[in-house]
Amino acid sequence: MLTSRDPSSLVIDSLCDQAREQNATVACFYFDFAAQGEQTTTSMMGALLKQLVCGLEEIPEEISRAYRDQKSAVGGRGPLLPDIVKMLQTASSERCTFICIDALDECAAGDRVKILDLLNQITQKCQGTRIFVTGRPHIRSEIGRRLPWRVADLSISPKRDDIIAYLHTRLAEDTTPDAMDSSLEADILKKIPAEVSEM
């Protein structure tokens, strides 16, 4: 049955639970089509770096030095993308690392190519780094080309009964139940499962 948490959230939660026991670290990023302007390659990689550094017991000197150097630059600018990638490699080499990226298909196409290439650079230098990516099927071949090492591919499709059960649950939680009559509810339960099951 579908829950309010999507499959990638369940995987990330499971990895986080295991990471505590296995001296590993997890960093994740959720793409949103509506936020393509803000979710650039640099901001995404910077967010991953921040999470990985927070998971370390001690910040490596190389990363501390890079931040001090940038802070002393004119205007105290943030690190540049090549510097962020080097710091990601440093942070990832400290322990087993899982980088999780949800809805990569919602990332702008140009940024997506750069991100996959940068992830490839990180994993080539850091053998203990694993990448978990979700996205719609049309980016599958792009991932295979850009991340040429072994890729496991798992298709997940919603079942109509699960979607209907999920909708029943959400409709029952509606805080304004008088705003919907039984006819509208029936239309929702008929149309949405048919359209969503095609995704």
Backbone as a printed PyTorch tensor [residue, N CA C, xyz], in Angstrom:
tensor([[[  0.8400,  -1.1800,   0.0000],
         [  0.0000,   0.0000,   0.0000],
         [  0.8900,   1.2510,   0.0000]],

        [[  0.4850,   2.2520,  -0.7440],
         [  1.2270,   3.5110,  -0.7600],
         [  1.0540,   4.2160,   0.5760]],

        [[  2.1030,   4.8230,   1.0260],
         [  2.0140,   5.6480,   2.2290],
         [  2.2700,   7.0770,   1.8040]],

        [[  2.2770,   7.9750,   2.7640],
         [  2.5380,   9.3780,   2.4210],
         [  4.0100,   9.5930,   2.0960]],

        [[  4.8460,   8.5650,   2.3190],
         [  6.2640,   8.6800,   2.0080],
         [  6.5360,   7.9270,   0.7120]],

        [[  7.2820,   8.5440,  -0.2000],
         [  7.5650,   7.8970,  -1.4670],
         [  8.7110,   6.8970,  -1.2960]],

        [[  8.9190,   6.0210,  -2.3190],
         [  9.9510,   4.9840,  -2.2050],
         [ 11.3450,   5.5340,  -1.9310]],

        [[ 11.7000,   6.6730,  -2.5210],
         [ 13.0490,   7.1940,  -2.2790],
         [ 13.2200,   7.6250,  -0.8340]],

        [[ 12.1840,   8.1940,  -0.2200],
         [ 12.2750,   8.5740,   1.1940],
         [ 12.4820,   7.3490,   2.0720]],

        [[ 11.8150,   6.2580,   1.7250],
         [ 11.9790,   5.0220,   2.4950],
         [ 13.4030,   4.4960,   2.3750]],

        [[ 13.9690,   4.5510,   1.1590],
         [ 15.3520,   4.0970,   0.9560],
         [ 16.3110,   4.9800,   1.7500]],

        [[ 16.1290,   6.2940,   1.6690],
         [ 17.0150,   7.2250,   2.3660],
         [ 16.9150,   7.0310,   3.8740]],

        [[ 15.7010,   6.8660,   4.3950],
         [ 15.5390,   6.6120,   5.8310],
         [ 16.2570,   5.3330,   6.2370]],

        [[ 16.1330,   4.3020,   5.4260],
         [ 16.7960,   3.0240,   5.7190],
         [ 18.3180,   3.1820,   5.6990]],

        [[ 18.8420,   3.9120,   4.7030],
         [ 20.2850,   4.1510,   4.6410],
         [ 20.7670,   4.9390,   5.8590]],

        [[ 19.9990,   5.9290,   6.2690],
         [ 20.3790,   6.7310,   7.4450],
         [ 20.4220,   5.8650,   8.6960]],

        [[ 19.4560,   4.9590,   8.8450],
         [ 19.4530,   4.0520,   9.9950],
         [ 20.6850,   3.1560,   9.9840]],

        [[ 21.0190,   2.6170,   8.8020],
         [ 22.1850,   1.7400,   8.6840],
         [ 23.4880,   2.5210,   8.8660]],

        [[ 23.5100,   3.7620,   8.4060],
         [ 24.7330,   4.5640,   8.4710],
         [ 25.1910,   4.7520,   9.9110]],

        [[ 24.2370,   4.9240,  10.8200],
         [ 24.5900,   5.1130,  12.2360],
         [ 25.3570,   3.9120,  12.7830]],

        [[ 24.9600,   2.7240,  12.3310],
         [ 25.5680,   1.4880,  12.8390],
         [ 26.8680,   1.1300,  12.1210]],

        [[ 27.0650,   1.6370,  10.9150],
         [ 28.1730,   1.1630,  10.0800],
         [ 29.2300,   2.2280,   9.7920]],

        [[ 29.2720,   3.3000,  10.5550],
         [ 30.2480,   4.3560,  10.3320],
         [ 30.2140,   4.8500,   8.8800]],

        [[ 29.0140,   5.0840,   8.3910],
         [ 28.8230,   5.5920,   7.0290],
         [ 28.1100,   6.9330,   7.1230]],

        [[ 28.0340,   7.6250,   6.0060],
         [ 27.3320,   8.9050,   5.9830],
         [ 26.4350,   8.9640,   4.7470]],

        [[ 25.3490,   9.7050,   4.8760],
         [ 24.3490,   9.8040,   3.8130],
         [ 24.0890,  11.2760,   3.5260]],

        [[ 24.0210,  11.6100,   2.2430],
         [ 23.6310,  12.9610,   1.8230],
         [ 22.5730,  12.8160,   0.7380]],

        [[ 21.5760,  13.6770,   0.7740],
         [ 20.5050,  13.5430,  -0.2300],
         [ 20.0780,  14.9160,  -0.7520]],

        [[ 19.4940,  14.8710,  -1.9460],
         [ 18.9990,  16.0920,  -2.5760],
         [ 17.7360,  15.7430,  -3.3450]],

        [[ 16.6850,  16.5430,  -3.1660],
         [ 15.4040,  16.3250,  -3.8290],
         [ 15.1970,  17.4200,  -4.8790]],

        [[ 15.1240,  17.0320,  -6.1360],
         [ 14.8800,  18.0190,  -7.1880],
         [ 13.3940,  18.3090,  -7.3030]],

        [[ 13.0850,  19.5360,  -7.7080],
         [ 11.7090,  19.9790,  -7.8910],
         [ 11.6650,  20.7930,  -9.1890]],

        [[ 10.8500,  20.3640, -10.1200],
         [ 10.7570,  21.0350, -11.4240],
         [ 10.4820,  22.5310, -11.2730]],

        [[  9.6530,  22.8890, -10.2870],
         [  9.2830,  24.2960, -10.0920],
         [ 10.4350,  25.1380,  -9.5600]],

        [[ 11.4930,  24.4810,  -9.0670],
         [ 12.6120,  25.2290,  -8.4730],
         [ 13.8840,  25.1110,  -9.3050]],

        [[ 13.7510,  24.8450, -10.6010],
         [ 14.9370,  24.6600, -11.4460],
         [ 15.8750,  25.8580, -11.4080]],

        [[ 15.3280,  27.0530, -11.2930],
         [ 16.1670,  28.2570, -11.2740],
         [ 17.1040,  28.3080, -10.0810]],

        [[ 16.6300,  27.8310,  -8.9300],
         [ 17.4530,  27.8560,  -7.7170],
         [ 18.3050,  26.6010,  -7.5630]],

        [[ 17.8560,  25.4940,  -8.1390],
         [ 18.5540,  24.2200,  -7.9430],
         [ 19.6110,  24.0160,  -9.0320]],

        [[ 20.6570,  24.8100,  -8.9460],
         [ 21.7460,  24.7340,  -9.9140],
         [ 22.7070,  23.6160,  -9.5150]],

        [[ 23.6230,  23.3030, -10.4060],
         [ 24.6380,  22.2970, -10.1120],
         [ 25.4260,  22.6920,  -8.8720]],

        [[ 25.8200,  23.9540,  -8.7850],
         [ 26.6180,  24.4150,  -7.6490],
         [ 25.8430,  24.3370,  -6.3420]],

        [[ 24.5910,  24.7770,  -6.3450],
         [ 23.8110,  24.7420,  -5.0990],
         [ 23.5380,  23.3110,  -4.6640]],

        [[ 23.2970,  22.4270,  -5.6280],
         [ 23.0220,  21.0300,  -5.3030],
         [ 24.2640,  20.3580,  -4.7190]],

        [[ 25.4150,  20.5500,  -5.3660],
         [ 26.6550,  19.9430,  -4.8760],
         [ 27.0480,  20.5450,  -3.5200]],

        [[ 26.8010,  21.8430,  -3.3590],
         [ 27.0760,  22.4870,  -2.0770],
         [ 26.2140,  21.9120,  -0.9590]],

        [[ 24.9490,  21.6310,  -1.2600],
         [ 24.0480,  21.0380,  -0.2610],
         [ 24.5270,  19.6420,   0.1370]],

        [[ 24.9830,  18.8590,  -0.8470],
         [ 25.5180,  17.5260,  -0.5430],
         [ 26.7610,  17.6380,   0.3430]],

        [[ 27.6450,  18.5890,  -0.0080],
         [ 28.8720,  18.7730,   0.7670],
         [ 28.5520,  19.1270,   2.2180]],

        [[ 27.6360,  20.0370,   2.4160],
         [ 27.2680,  20.4510,   3.7750],
         [ 26.8020,  19.2490,   4.5910]],

        [[ 25.9690,  18.4040,   3.9930],
         [ 25.4660,  17.2280,   4.7070],
         [ 26.5900,  16.2450,   5.0410]],

        [[ 27.4830,  16.0210,   4.0760],
         [ 28.5770,  15.0800,   4.3170],
         [ 29.5240,  15.5880,   5.4010]],

        [[ 29.8350,  16.8680,   5.3570],
         [ 30.7360,  17.4390,   6.3680],
         [ 30.0870,  17.3530,   7.7530]],

        [[ 28.7820,  17.6000,   7.8250],
         [ 28.0780,  17.5030,   9.1210],
         [ 28.1090,  16.0750,   9.6630]],

        [[ 28.2400,  15.0890,   8.7770],
         [ 28.2730,  13.6980,   9.2150],
         [ 29.6420,  13.2260,   9.6780]],

        [[ 30.6570,  14.0640,   9.4930],
         [ 32.0140,  13.6830,   9.8940],
         [ 32.2720,  14.0730,  11.3480]],

        [[ 33.0800,  13.2840,  12.0320],
         [ 33.4300,  13.6080,  13.4160],
         [ 34.3700,  14.8130,  13.4640]],

        [[ 35.2060,  14.9230,  12.4460],
         [ 36.1600,  16.0280,  12.3920],
         [ 36.2530,  16.5210,  10.9550]],

        [[ 36.2450,  17.8270,  10.7620],
         [ 36.3250,  18.3890,   9.4110],
         [ 37.7700,  18.2930,   8.9320]],

        [[ 38.0010,  17.6600,   7.7670],
         [ 39.3630,  17.5690,   7.2430],
         [ 39.9710,  18.9510,   7.0120]],

        [[ 41.2630,  19.0720,   7.2580],
         [ 41.9640,  20.3470,   7.1280],
         [ 41.8120,  20.9440,   5.7290]],

        [[ 41.8190,  20.0860,   4.7140],
         [ 41.6810,  20.5570,   3.3280],
         [ 40.3700,  21.3280,   3.1400]],

        [[ 39.3010,  20.8540,   3.7490],
         [ 37.9930,  21.5160,   3.6250],
         [ 37.9780,  22.8040,   4.4520]],

        [[ 38.5170,  22.7490,   5.6640],
         [ 38.5780,  23.9570,   6.5030],
         [ 39.3790,  25.0480,   5.8140]],

        [[ 40.5130,  24.6770,   5.2250],
         [ 41.3710,  25.6500,   4.5450],
         [ 40.6530,  26.2710,   3.3570]],

        [[ 39.9450,  25.4400,   2.5680],
         [ 39.2250,  25.9520,   1.3950],
         [ 38.1730,  26.9780,   1.8130]],

        [[ 37.4620,  26.7100,   2.8990],
         [ 36.4580,  27.6680,   3.3730],
         [ 37.1040,  28.9490,   3.9100]],

        [[ 38.2150,  28.8090,   4.6050],
         [ 38.9170,  30.0140,   5.0930],
         [ 39.3870,  30.8720,   3.9200]],

        [[ 39.9160,  30.2170,   2.8850],
         [ 40.3970,  30.9510,   1.7120],
         [ 39.2640,  31.6980,   1.0260]],

        [[ 38.1090,  31.0450,   0.8920],
         [ 36.9770,  31.6950,   0.2310],
         [ 36.4130,  32.8280,   1.0760]],

        [[ 36.4210,  32.6440,   2.3750],
         [ 35.8960,  33.6710,   3.2810],
         [ 36.7420,  34.9390,   3.2150]],

        [[ 38.0390,  34.7630,   3.0130],
         [ 38.9230,  35.9290,   2.9560],
         [ 38.9380,  36.5850,   1.5740]],

        [[ 38.3140,  35.9470,   0.5840],
         [ 38.2290,  36.5410,  -0.7580],
         [ 37.3150,  37.7600,  -0.7100]],

        [[ 37.4100,  38.5950,  -1.7290],
         [ 36.5990,  39.8090,  -1.7880],
         [ 35.1190,  39.4370,  -1.6870]],

        [[ 34.4370,  40.0240,  -0.7360],
         [ 33.0080,  39.7660,  -0.5720],
         [ 32.6990,  38.4530,   0.1200]],

        [[ 33.7070,  37.6710,   0.4900],
         [ 33.4710,  36.4040,   1.1720],
         [ 32.6190,  35.4510,   0.3590]],

        [[ 32.9550,  35.3010,  -0.9210],
         [ 32.1500,  34.4570,  -1.8100],
         [ 32.2060,  32.9940,  -1.3730]],

        [[ 31.2270,  32.2260,  -1.8320],
         [ 31.2000,  30.8010,  -1.5340],
         [ 32.1740,  30.0580,  -2.4320]],

        [[ 32.4300,  28.7980,  -2.1280],
         [ 33.3570,  28.0140,  -2.9430],
         [ 32.8420,  27.8430,  -4.3770]],

        [[ 33.7660,  27.7590,  -5.3120],
         [ 33.4240,  27.5250,  -6.7080],
         [ 33.1760,  26.0320,  -6.9110]],

        [[ 32.4740,  25.6900,  -7.9760],
         [ 32.0850,  24.3010,  -8.2210],
         [ 33.2720,  23.3320,  -8.2090]],

        [[ 34.4010,  23.6230,  -8.8980],
         [ 35.5260,  22.6760,  -8.8460],
         [ 36.0360,  22.4430,  -7.4220]],

        [[ 36.0050,  23.5070,  -6.6050],
         [ 36.4370,  23.3720,  -5.2090],
         [ 35.4500,  22.5110,  -4.4160]],

        [[ 34.1640,  22.7020,  -4.6800],
         [ 33.1440,  21.9010,  -3.9990],
         [ 33.3290,  20.4260,  -4.3250]],

        [[ 33.6020,  20.1290,  -5.5960],
         [ 33.7850,  18.7290,  -6.0060],
         [ 34.9970,  18.1270,  -5.2990]],

        [[ 36.0920,  18.8860,  -5.2200],
         [ 37.2820,  18.3790,  -4.5100],
         [ 36.9680,  18.1190,  -3.0460]],

        [[ 36.2170,  19.0320,  -2.4330],
         [ 35.8570,  18.8390,  -1.0310],
         [ 34.9140,  17.6520,  -0.8560]],

        [[ 34.0100,  17.4450,  -1.8200],
         [ 33.1320,  16.2660,  -1.7810],
         [ 33.9610,  14.9860,  -1.8520]],

        [[ 34.9780,  14.9990,  -2.7050],
         [ 35.8540,  13.8300,  -2.8050],
         [ 36.5830,  13.5890,  -1.4840]],

        [[ 37.0390,  14.6640,  -0.8630],
         [ 37.7240,  14.5360,   0.4270],
         [ 36.7750,  13.9850,   1.4890]],

        [[ 35.5760,  14.5790,   1.5790],
         [ 34.5930,  14.1390,   2.5810],
         [ 34.1610,  12.6960,   2.3350]],

        [[ 34.0100,  12.3180,   1.0600],
         [ 33.5780,  10.9600,   0.7210],
         [ 34.6580,   9.9260,   0.9840]],

        [[ 35.9130,  10.3560,   0.9530],
         [ 36.9990,   9.4020,   1.1570],
         [ 37.2030,   9.0690,   2.6380]],

        [[ 36.5630,   9.8480,   3.5180],
         [ 36.7280,   9.6390,   4.9570],
         [ 36.0060,   8.3880,   5.4530]],

        [[ 34.8970,   8.0420,   4.8180],
         [ 34.1140,   6.8710,   5.2270],
         [ 33.1780,   6.4560,   4.0970]],

        [[ 32.5310,   5.3220,   4.2530],
         [ 31.5550,   4.8550,   3.2580],
         [ 30.4680,   5.9200,   3.1160]],

        [[ 30.1510,   6.2860,   1.8760],
         [ 29.2360,   7.3980,   1.6260],
         [ 28.1330,   6.9930,   0.6580]],

        [[ 26.9120,   7.4010,   0.9740],
         [ 25.7670,   7.2030,   0.0860],
         [ 25.2480,   8.5770,  -0.3230]],

        [[ 25.2100,   8.8310,  -1.6320],
         [ 24.6550,  10.0770,  -2.1590],
         [ 23.3510,   9.7220,  -2.8500]],

        [[ 22.2690,  10.3110,  -2.3710],
         [ 20.9320,   9.9980,  -2.8760],
         [ 20.3440,  11.2230,  -3.5730]],

        [[ 19.8940,  11.0200,  -4.7970],
         [ 19.3270,  12.1280,  -5.5680],
         [ 17.9510,  11.7010,  -6.0630]],

        [[ 16.9450,  12.4340,  -5.6230],
         [ 15.5650,  12.1040,  -5.9660],
         [ 15.0660,  13.0000,  -7.0900]],

        [[ 14.3380,  12.4040,  -8.0100],
         [ 13.7000,  13.1240,  -9.1190],
         [ 14.7160,  13.8470,  -9.9990]],

        [[ 15.7740,  13.1500, -10.3730],
         [ 16.7980,  13.7620, -11.2320],
         [ 16.2090,  14.2360, -12.5580]],

        [[ 15.1340,  13.6060, -13.0060],
         [ 14.4840,  14.0250, -14.2530],
         [ 13.8980,  15.4310, -14.1540]],

        [[ 13.6890,  15.9400, -12.9360],
         [ 13.1410,  17.2900, -12.7590],
         [ 14.2230,  18.3660, -12.7270]],

        [[ 15.4560,  17.9440, -12.8430],
         [ 16.5830,  18.8740, -12.9260],
         [ 16.6950,  19.3700, -14.3760]],

        [[ 17.1050,  20.6150, -14.5670],
         [ 17.3070,  21.1430, -15.9210],
         [ 18.3010,  20.2520, -16.6600]],

        [[ 18.0330,  19.9770, -17.9360],
         [ 18.8330,  19.0130, -18.7060],
         [ 20.3220,  19.3360, -18.6980]],

        [[ 20.6780,  20.6050, -18.8680],
         [ 22.0980,  20.9780, -18.8720],
         [ 22.7620,  20.7090, -17.5330]],

        [[ 22.0640,  21.0220, -16.4500],
         [ 22.5980,  20.7490, -15.1140],
         [ 22.6800,  19.2470, -14.8650]],

        [[ 21.7070,  18.5120, -15.3730],
         [ 21.6840,  17.0550, -15.1580],
         [ 22.9460,  16.3960, -15.7150]],

        [[ 23.3530,  16.8090, -16.9120],
         [ 24.5650,  16.2640, -17.5280],
         [ 25.7730,  16.5650, -16.6500]],

        [[ 25.8870,  17.8080, -16.1910],
         [ 27.0200,  18.1930, -15.3370],
         [ 27.0220,  17.3990, -14.0330]],

        [[ 25.8480,  17.2750, -13.4280],
         [ 25.7440,  16.5650, -12.1500],
         [ 26.1750,  15.1120, -12.2900]],

        [[ 25.7000,  14.4430, -13.3320],
         [ 26.0840,  13.0420, -13.5310],
         [ 27.5830,  12.9120, -13.7670]],

        [[ 28.1610,  13.8290, -14.5280],
         [ 29.6120,  13.7890, -14.7620],
         [ 30.3850,  14.0240, -13.4650]],

        [[ 29.9140,  14.9470, -12.6400],
         [ 30.5920,  15.2240, -11.3730],
         [ 30.4620,  14.0500, -10.3990]],

        [[ 29.2940,  13.4260, -10.3800],
         [ 29.1220,  12.2370,  -9.5370],
         [ 30.0560,  11.1270,  -9.9890]],

        [[ 30.2490,  11.0200, -11.2920],
         [ 31.1780,  10.0300, -11.8290],
         [ 32.5980,  10.3270, -11.3410]],

        [[ 32.9940,  11.5970, -11.3690],
         [ 34.3260,  11.9840, -10.8680],
         [ 34.4950,  11.6090,  -9.3950]],

        [[ 33.4610,  11.8580,  -8.6120],
         [ 33.5360,  11.5680,  -7.1770],
         [ 33.6780,  10.0710,  -6.9390]],

        [[ 32.8730,   9.2750,  -7.6260],
         [ 32.9240,   7.8240,  -7.3960],
         [ 34.2070,   7.2000,  -7.9310]],

        [[ 34.7980,   7.7870,  -8.9620],
         [ 36.0660,   7.2520,  -9.4650],
         [ 37.1720,   7.4400,  -8.4450]],

        [[ 37.1480,   8.5630,  -7.7320],
         [ 38.1890,   8.8230,  -6.7360],
         [ 37.8770,   8.1550,  -5.3990]],

        [[ 36.6060,   8.0000,  -5.0940],
         [ 36.1780,   7.4740,  -3.7920],
         [ 35.4290,   6.1610,  -4.0080]],

        [[ 36.1440,   5.0630,  -3.9340],
         [ 35.5760,   3.7530,  -4.2360],
         [ 34.4570,   3.3480,  -3.2700]],

        [[ 34.4340,   3.9390,  -2.0810],
         [ 33.4070,   3.5860,  -1.0950],
         [ 32.1330,   4.4090,  -1.2240]],

        [[ 32.0200,   5.1830,  -2.2920],
         [ 30.8340,   6.0270,  -2.4850],
         [ 29.8380,   5.3190,  -3.3890]],

        [[ 28.5920,   5.3170,  -2.9670],
         [ 27.5050,   4.7170,  -3.7410],
         [ 26.4790,   5.8020,  -4.0550]],

        [[ 25.9020,   5.7170,  -5.2440],
         [ 24.9270,   6.7140,  -5.6960],
         [ 23.5610,   6.0380,  -5.8460]],

        [[ 22.5360,   6.6750,  -5.3030],
         [ 21.1510,   6.2240,  -5.4690],
         [ 20.4020,   7.3550,  -6.1710]],

        [[ 19.8350,   7.0660,  -7.3410],
         [ 19.1620,   8.0910,  -8.1430],
         [ 17.7580,   7.6070,  -8.4930]],

        [[ 16.7830,   8.5030,  -8.3510],
         [ 15.4450,   8.1910,  -8.8520],
         [ 15.1040,   9.1690,  -9.9640]],

        [[ 14.2650,   8.7220, -10.8700],
         [ 13.8220,   9.5650, -11.9800],
         [ 12.9290,   8.7720, -12.9100]],

        [[ 12.2780,   9.4670, -13.7930],
         [ 11.4050,   8.7940, -14.7590],
         [ 12.2570,   8.0580, -15.7950]],

        [[ 11.6500,   7.0720, -16.4530],
         [ 12.4200,   6.1860, -17.3490],
         [ 13.1920,   6.8740, -18.4700]],

        [[ 12.7710,   8.0610, -18.9190],
         [ 13.4270,   8.6740, -20.0770],
         [ 14.8800,   9.1020, -19.7980]],

        [[ 15.3130,   9.1510, -18.5300],
         [ 16.7060,   9.5260, -18.2540],
         [ 17.5890,   8.3010, -17.9890]],

        [[ 17.0090,   7.1210, -18.0700],
         [ 17.7470,   5.8870, -17.7640],
         [ 19.0110,   5.7460, -18.6140]],

        [[ 18.8900,   5.9600, -19.9260],
         [ 20.0550,   5.7910, -20.8020],
         [ 21.1100,   6.8580, -20.5270]],

        [[ 20.6770,   8.0590, -20.1710],
         [ 21.6150,   9.1420, -19.8480],
         [ 22.4260,   8.7800, -18.6000]],

        [[ 21.7660,   8.2110, -17.6060],
         [ 22.4700,   7.7810, -16.3880],
         [ 23.4790,   6.6900, -16.7370]],

        [[ 23.0640,   5.7370, -17.5680],
         [ 23.9600,   4.6550, -17.9670],
         [ 25.1990,   5.1540, -18.7050]],

        [[ 25.0370,   6.1970, -19.5330],
         [ 26.1810,   6.7470, -20.2740],
         [ 27.1130,   7.5550, -19.3750]],

        [[ 26.5440,   8.3210, -18.4760],
         [ 27.3320,   9.2400, -17.6550],
         [ 27.9600,   8.5630, -16.4360]],

        [[ 27.3390,   7.5110, -15.9700],
         [ 27.8770,   6.7490, -14.8370],
         [ 28.1880,   5.3460, -15.3590]],

        [[ 29.3300,   5.1700, -16.0120],
         [ 29.5900,   3.9390, -16.7640],
         [ 29.8830,   2.6980, -15.9250]],

        [[ 30.0370,   2.8470, -14.6120],
         [ 30.2520,   1.6620, -13.7910],
         [ 28.9340,   0.9320, -13.6110]],

        [[ 28.9710,  -0.1630, -12.9300],
         [ 27.7850,  -1.0210, -12.8010],
         [ 26.5950,  -0.2650, -12.2210]],

        [[ 25.4790,  -0.3100, -12.9360],
         [ 24.2580,   0.3670, -12.5080],
         [ 23.1620,  -0.6750, -12.3510]],

        [[ 22.5030,  -0.6800, -11.2160],
         [ 21.3390,  -1.5390, -11.0010],
         [ 20.1000,  -0.7000, -11.2820]],

        [[ 19.2020,  -1.2350, -12.0580],
         [ 18.0190,  -0.5080, -12.5040],
         [ 16.7730,  -1.2180, -11.9610]],

        [[ 15.9230,  -0.4700, -11.2740],
         [ 14.7060,  -1.0460, -10.7040],
         [ 13.5310,  -0.1650, -11.0880]],

        [[ 12.5820,  -0.7400, -11.7930],
         [ 11.3840,   0.0160, -12.1770],
         [ 10.3380,  -0.1060, -11.0820]],

        [[  9.7370,   1.0210, -10.7250],
         [  8.6720,   1.0360,  -9.7200],
         [  7.4460,   1.6600, -10.3570]],

        [[  6.3550,   0.9160, -10.3510],
         [  5.1100,   1.4220, -10.9180],
         [  4.0090,   1.3200,  -9.8710]],

        [[  3.2140,   2.3610,  -9.7410],
         [  2.1280,   2.2860,  -8.7560],
         [  1.0230,   1.3500,  -9.2290]],

        [[  0.4000,   0.6710,  -8.2800],
         [ -0.7490,  -0.1730,  -8.5930],
         [ -2.0130,   0.6360,  -8.3370]],

        [[ -2.9970,   0.4540,  -9.1850],
         [ -4.2440,   1.2200,  -9.0870],
         [ -4.8660,   1.1080,  -7.6970]],

        [[ -4.9090,  -0.0950,  -7.1340],
         [ -5.5220,  -0.2800,  -5.8120],
         [ -4.7760,   0.5090,  -4.7360]],

        [[ -3.4240,   0.5790,  -4.8590],
         [ -2.6380,   1.3440,  -3.8980],
         [ -2.9550,   2.8340,  -3.9980]],

        [[ -3.1090,   3.3230,  -5.2230],
         [ -3.4080,   4.7440,  -5.4260],
         [ -4.7820,   5.0700,  -4.8390]],

        [[ -5.7610,   4.1860,  -5.0820],
         [ -7.1110,   4.4130,  -4.5540],
         [ -7.0900,   4.3990,  -3.0260]],

        [[ -6.3520,   3.4500,  -2.4310],
         [ -6.2570,   3.3900,  -0.9670],
         [ -5.6120,   4.6590,  -0.4230]],

        [[ -4.5790,   5.1330,  -1.1040],
         [ -3.9050,   6.3740,  -0.6890],
         [ -4.8860,   7.5550,  -0.7620]],

        [[ -5.6270,   7.6620,  -1.8570],
         [ -6.5840,   8.7580,  -2.0060],
         [ -7.6700,   8.6940,  -0.9370]],

        [[ -8.1760,   7.4870,  -0.6360],
         [ -9.1740,   7.3470,   0.4340],
         [ -8.6230,   7.8870,   1.7530]],

        [[ -7.3760,   7.5360,   2.0570],
         [ -6.7470,   7.9920,   3.2990],
         [ -6.6470,   9.5010,   3.3240]],

        [[ -6.1630,  10.0950,   2.2190],
         [ -6.0000,  11.5590,   2.1820],
         [ -7.3510,  12.2790,   2.2300]],

        [[ -8.3610,  11.7340,   1.5400],
         [ -9.6870,  12.3670,   1.5640],
         [-10.2990,  12.2820,   2.9570]],

        [[-10.0290,  11.1960,   3.6710],
         [-10.5460,  11.0500,   5.0350],
         [ -9.8840,  12.0500,   5.9860]],

        [[ -8.6690,  12.4940,   5.6550],
         [ -7.9460,  13.4600,   6.4950],
         [ -8.2890,  14.9120,   6.1420]],

        [[ -9.1510,  15.1080,   5.1490],
         [ -9.4970,  16.4550,   4.6960],
         [-10.0670,  17.2830,   5.8460]],

        [[ -9.5220,  18.4620,   6.0420],
         [ -9.9690,  19.3190,   7.1450],
         [-11.2330,  20.1140,   6.8010]],

        [[-11.6340,  20.1030,   5.5250],
         [-12.8820,  20.7710,   5.1090],
         [-13.7440,  19.7790,   4.3320]],

        [[-14.2670,  18.7580,   5.0090],
         [-15.0110,  17.7110,   4.3010],
         [-16.2800,  18.2050,   3.6130]],

        [[-16.8520,  19.3080,   4.0870],
         [-18.0870,  19.8120,   3.4700],
         [-17.8420,  20.4560,   2.1100]],

        [[-16.5670,  20.6970,   1.7670],
         [-16.2470,  21.3350,   0.4830],
         [-16.3690,  20.3500,  -0.6800]],

        [[-16.5630,  19.0690,  -0.3910],
         [-16.6100,  18.0620,  -1.4580],
         [-17.8490,  17.1840,  -1.2870]],

        [[-18.6040,  17.0530,  -2.3730],
         [-19.7350,  16.1340,  -2.3050],
         [-19.3150,  14.7530,  -2.8210]],

        [[-20.1760,  13.7840,  -2.7070],
         [-19.8330,  12.4020,  -3.0810],
         [-19.5500,  12.2650,  -4.5790]],

        [[-20.1640,  13.1090,  -5.3930],
         [-19.9320,  13.0560,  -6.8320],
         [-18.4960,  13.4710,  -7.1770]],

        [[-18.0060,  14.5490,  -6.5400],
         [-16.6360,  15.0050,  -6.7740],
         [-15.6380,  13.9600,  -6.2720]],

        [[-15.9180,  13.3960,  -5.1130],
         [-15.0320,  12.3640,  -4.5730],
         [-14.9610,  11.1630,  -5.5240]],

        [[-16.0980,  10.7700,  -6.0850],
         [-16.1270,   9.6430,  -7.0290],
         [-15.3070,   9.9700,  -8.2800]],

        [[-15.4110,  11.2230,  -8.7640],
         [-14.6200,  11.6310,  -9.9360],
         [-13.1260,  11.5630,  -9.6320]],

        [[-12.7350,  12.0330,  -8.4430],
         [-11.3260,  11.9900,  -8.0530],
         [-10.8350,  10.5580,  -8.0180]],

        [[-11.6150,   9.6770,  -7.3930],
         [-11.2160,   8.2690,  -7.2600],
         [-11.2160,   7.5330,  -8.5930]],

        [[-11.8950,   8.1000,  -9.5860],
         [-11.9190,   7.4760, -10.9160],
         [-10.7940,   8.0000, -11.8080]],

        [[-10.6270,   9.3210, -11.8340],
         [ -9.7010,   9.9290, -12.8010],
         [ -8.2410,   9.8970, -12.3640]],

        [[ -7.9520,  10.2400, -11.1240],
         [ -6.5570,  10.3350, -10.6910],
         [ -5.8460,   8.9930, -10.7960]],

        [[ -6.4050,   7.8840, -10.2970],
         [ -5.6740,   6.6080, -10.4220],
         [ -5.3680,   6.2470, -11.8760]],

        [[ -6.2900,   6.5510, -12.7830],
         [ -6.0680,   6.2160, -14.1970],
         [ -4.9010,   7.0040, -14.7590]],

        [[ -4.7740,   8.2780, -14.3920],
         [ -3.6900,   9.1030, -14.9290],
         [ -2.3580,   8.8270, -14.2350]],

        [[ -2.3940,   8.6640, -12.9300],
         [ -1.1490,   8.4460, -12.1900],
         [ -0.5150,   7.1170, -12.5380]],

        [[ -1.3140,   6.1000, -12.7930],
         [ -0.7690,   4.7740, -13.0760],
         [  0.0010,   4.7410, -14.3880]],

        [[ -0.1570,   5.7670, -15.2130],
         [  0.6000,   5.8530, -16.4690],
         [  1.9870,   6.4270, -16.2510]],

        [[  2.2550,   7.0440, -15.0820],
         [  3.5520,   7.6760, -14.8440],
         [  4.6050,   6.6360, -14.5100]]])
